[in-house]
Amino acid sequence: MAYGSGDFQYELAEGWGDLPDGYEWNQVAGVAVDSGDNVYAYNRSSHQVMVFDSAGGFLGAWDETFANPHGIHIGPDDSVYLADRDAHLVKKYTLDGREVLRIGTGRASETGYTTNAEPVPKAAGPFNLPTGIAVSNEGDIFISDGYGNSRVHRYDATGSLILSWGLPGKVNPGDFHLPHGIGLDHDGMVLVCDRENDRVQVFDQDGEFQEMFTGFRQPTDLHVGPEGEIYVPELQGRVTIIDSEGEILAQWGGERSHDAGQFWAPHGVAVDSRGDMYIGEVLEGQRLQKFARIR
């Protein structure tokens, strides 16, 4: 069975991911692919970072513990960045799991956050439950901050804060209600999943609003592909692929389902050099699915 449409059609790689005895998917909050097409699952289980080859062969797991795995990003130099949501930290690692940089104090900033039902009472500095990371070719680090804040923070490669932007709100450009995932397009624009506002907002690297794409159902993450296409998992059981103008290229799901090839709660996305797509799911999804692009 084929999923998607047009130039973006996929076959499900059924049973992908050879888990050793005693390992489980649990909630796969994030997924990323390195330059060798190895797949890193950032997982809310007793093995929180698991590594596989593209065929699903298990390569190992890190001996690291995180308070709450959320976003993962592998930068241009193959450094691995992890958002540890409940620890209010973002950490940078080598591919074999050695920590080389830590950003954040480990204490929640003062935003008045109590619930996801409404935007936070006020914006504040880093971090209050950070969610996602993107890294530019120049090494600048962009972090969405997230459940307990309404901001995007830009850091240099050493972890020094350059600037922050965003305000709590539901309507205006630059307002956020749970900025949840973040990415950079081929022009260096910063794309932010404004989850509870069901939209993706686009900014330049100085935080100036450019445009927005609407019509999503709680967008959680995004990945920009080699042709500029943008892959967006949506928490309400759907995955959408759009072009750089926001036009839909492919879309499937929408009714939450545990069936193979469908989705319950897509949360993380990655695409490898072949165009194959990996979707991690949370809530009752608790799995990682691979979709092999049909050429």
Residue pairs with C-beta under 8 A, 6 or more apart in sequence:
1 11
1 12
1 261
2 9
2 10
2 11
2 294
3 9
3 10
3 11
3 12
3 252
3 261
3 291
4 10
4 241
4 250
4 251
4 252
4 291
5 249
5 250
5 251
6 249
6 250
7 249
8 229
8 241
8 249
8 250
8 293
9 250
9 293
9 294
10 276
10 277
10 291
10 292
10 293
10 294
11 291
11 292
11 294
12 260
12 261
12 289
12 290
12 291
12 292
13 56
13 276
13 289
13 290
13 291
13 292
14 260
15 56
16 56
16 288
16 289
16 290
17 25
17 41
17 52
17 56
17 58
17 288
17 290
18 52
18 56
18 57
18 58
19 25
19 50
19 58
20 58
23 45
23 47
23 50
23 58
23 61
24 45
24 46
24 47
25 41
25 43
25 45
25 286
25 287
25 288
26 43
26 44
26 45
26 286
27 43
27 44
27 45
27 267
27 281
27 282
27 283
27 285
27 286
28 41
28 42
28 43
28 44
28 267
28 268
28 280
28 281
28 282
28 285
28 286
28 287
28 288
29 42
29 43
29 44
29 69
29 70
29 71
29 72
29 267
29 268
29 280
29 282
30 41
30 42
30 69
30 70
30 71
30 72
30 82
30 83
30 221
30 267
30 268
30 280
31 39
31 40
31 41
31 42
31 72
31 268
31 269
31 270
31 278
31 279
31 280
31 288
32 39
32 40
32 42
32 72
32 73
32 74
32 80
32 270
33 39
33 40
33 74
33 270
33 271
33 272
33 273
33 278
34 40
34 74
34 78
34 80
34 95
35 78
37 53
37 54
37 272
37 273
37 274
38 51
38 52
38 53
38 54
38 59
39 51
39 52
39 53
39 54
39 270
39 272
39 278
39 288
40 49
40 50
40 51
40 72
40 74
40 80
41 49
41 50
41 51
41 52
41 280
41 288
42 48
42 49
42 69
42 70
42 71
42 72
42 82
42 268
42 280
43 49
43 50
43 69
43 280
44 68
44 69
44 282
47 61
48 61
48 62
48 64
48 65
48 66
48 69
49 61
49 62
49 64
49 69
49 82
49 97
50 58
50 60
50 61
51 58
51 59
51 60
51 61
51 62
52 58
52 59
53 59
54 272
54 274
54 276
56 290
62 93
62 97
63 97
64 97
64 99
66 82
66 84
66 87
67 84
67 85
67 86
67 87
68 84
68 85
68 86
68 87
69 82
69 84
69 85
70 83
70 84
70 85
70 130
70 131
70 132
70 146
71 82
71 83
71 130
71 131
71 132
71 133
71 144
71 181
71 182
71 221
71 268
72 80
72 81
72 82
72 83
72 133
72 268
73 80
73 81
73 132
73 133
73 134
73 135
74 80
74 81
75 81
75 135
75 139
76 135
76 137
78 95
79 92
79 93
79 94
79 100
79 135
80 92
80 93
80 94
80 95
81 90
81 91
81 92
81 93
81 133
81 135
81 141
82 90
82 91
82 92
82 93
82 133
83 89
83 90
83 130
83 131
83 132
83 133
83 143
83 146
84 90
84 91
85 129
85 130
85 131
85 146
85 147
86 129
87 104
87 106
88 104
88 105
88 106
88 107
88 108
88 109
88 126
88 127
88 128
88 129
88 130
89 102
89 103
89 104
89 106
89 127
89 130
90 102
90 103
90 104
90 127
90 130
90 133
90 141
90 143
91 99
91 101
91 102
91 103
92 99
92 100
92 101
92 102
92 103
93 99
93 100
94 100
101 158
101 159
102 159
103 126
103 141
103 143
103 155
103 159
104 126
104 127
104 130
108 127
108 128
108 129
108 148
109 124
109 125
109 126
109 127
109 128
109 148
109 149
110 122
110 124
111 120
111 121
111 122
111 123
111 124
111 128
111 148
111 149
111 150
112 120
112 121
112 122
113 120
113 121
113 128
113 129
113 147
113 148
113 149
116 147
116 178
116 196
118 177
119 150
119 168
119 169
119 170
119 175
119 176
119 177
119 178
119 196
120 128
120 148
120 149
120 150
120 168
121 168
122 168
123 149
123 150
123 151
123 164
123 166
123 167
123 168
124 149
124 151
125 151
125 153
125 161
125 164
126 143
126 145
126 149
126 151
126 153
126 161
126 164
127 143
127 145
127 146
127 149
127 153
128 145
128 146
128 147
128 148
128 149
129 145
129 146
129 147
129 148
129 149
130 143
130 144
130 145
130 146
130 149
131 144
131 145
131 146
131 147
131 178
131 179
131 180
131 181
131 182
132 143
132 144
132 146
132 179
132 180
132 181
132 182
132 193
132 221
133 141
133 142
133 143
133 144
133 182
134 141
134 142
134 182
134 183
134 184
134 190
135 141
135 142
135 184
136 142
136 184
136 188
136 205
138 157
139 156
139 157
140 154
140 155
140 156
140 157
140 162
140 205
141 154
141 155
141 156
141 157
141 159
142 152
142 153
142 154
142 155
142 182
142 184
142 190
142 205
143 152
143 153
143 154
143 155
143 182
144 152
144 179
144 180
144 181
144 182
144 192
144 193
145 151
145 152
145 153
145 179
146 178
146 179
146 180
147 178
149 179
150 166
150 167
150 168
150 169
150 175
150 176
150 177
150 178
150 179
151 164
151 165
151 166
151 176
151 179
152 164
152 165
152 166
152 179
152 182
152 190
152 192
152 203
152 207
153 161
153 163
153 164
154 161
154 162
154 163
154 164
154 205
154 207
155 161
155 162
156 162
163 206
163 207
164 207
165 174
165 203
165 207
166 174
166 175
166 176
166 179
166 207
167 174
167 175
167 176
168 175
168 176
168 177
169 175
169 176
169 177
170 177
170 197
173 201
173 209
173 212
174 201
174 203
174 207
174 209
175 194
175 197
176 192
176 194
176 197
176 201
177 194
177 195
177 196
177 197
178 194
178 195
178 196
179 192
179 193
179 194
179 195
180 193
180 194
180 195
180 219
180 220
180 221
181 192
181 193
181 195
181 219
181 220
181 221
181 222
182 190
182 191
182 192
182 193
182 222
183 190
183 191
183 222
183 223
183 224
183 230
184 190
184 191
184 224
185 191
185 202
185 224
185 228
185 230
185 244
186 224
186 228
186 244
188 204
188 205
189 202
189 203
189 204
189 205
189 210
190 202
190 203
190 204
190 205
190 207
191 200
191 201
191 202
191 222
191 224
191 230
192 200
192 201
192 202
192 203
193 200
193 216
193 219
193 220
193 221
193 222
193 232
194 200
194 201
194 212
194 219
195 218
195 219
195 220
195 235
196 218
198 214
198 215
198 216
198 217
198 218
198 219
199 212
199 213
199 214
199 215
199 216
199 219
200 212
200 213
200 216
200 219
200 222
200 230
200 232
200 246
201 209
201 211
201 212
202 209
202 210
202 211
202 212
202 213
203 209
203 210
204 210
211 246
213 242
213 246
216 232
216 234
216 240
217 234
217 235
217 236
217 237
217 238
217 254
218 234
218 235
218 236
219 232
219 233
219 234
219 235
220 233
220 234
220 235
220 266
220 267
220 268
221 232
221 233
221 266
221 267
221 268
221 269
222 230
222 231
222 232
222 269
223 230
223 231
223 269
223 270
223 271
224 230
224 231
225 231
225 271
225 275
226 275
228 243
228 244
229 241
229 242
229 243
229 244
229 249
230 241
230 242
230 243
230 244
231 239
231 240
231 241
231 269
231 271
231 277
232 239
232 240
232 241
232 242
232 269
233 239
233 263
233 266
233 267
233 268
233 269
233 279
234 240
234 253
234 266
235 265
235 266
235 267
235 283
236 254
236 256
236 265
237 253
237 254
237 255
237 256
237 257
237 262
237 263
237 264
237 265
237 266
238 251
238 252
238 253
238 254
238 263
238 266
239 251
239 252
239 253
239 263
239 266
239 269
239 277
239 279
240 248
240 250
240 251
241 248
241 249
241 250
241 251
242 248
242 249
243 249
252 262
253 262
253 263
253 266
255 262
256 263
256 264
256 265
257 263
257 264
258 264
258 284
258 285
260 289
261 289
261 291
263 279
263 281
263 285
263 289
264 281
264 283
264 284
264 285
265 281
265 282
265 283
265 284
265 285
266 279
266 280
266 281
266 285
267 280
267 281
267 282
267 285
268 279
268 280
269 277
269 278
269 279
269 280
270 277
270 278
271 277
271 278
272 278
274 292
274 293
275 293
275 295
276 290
276 291
276 292
276 293
277 290
277 291
277 293
278 288
278 289
278 290
278 291
279 288
279 289
279 291
280 287
280 288
281 287
281 288
281 289
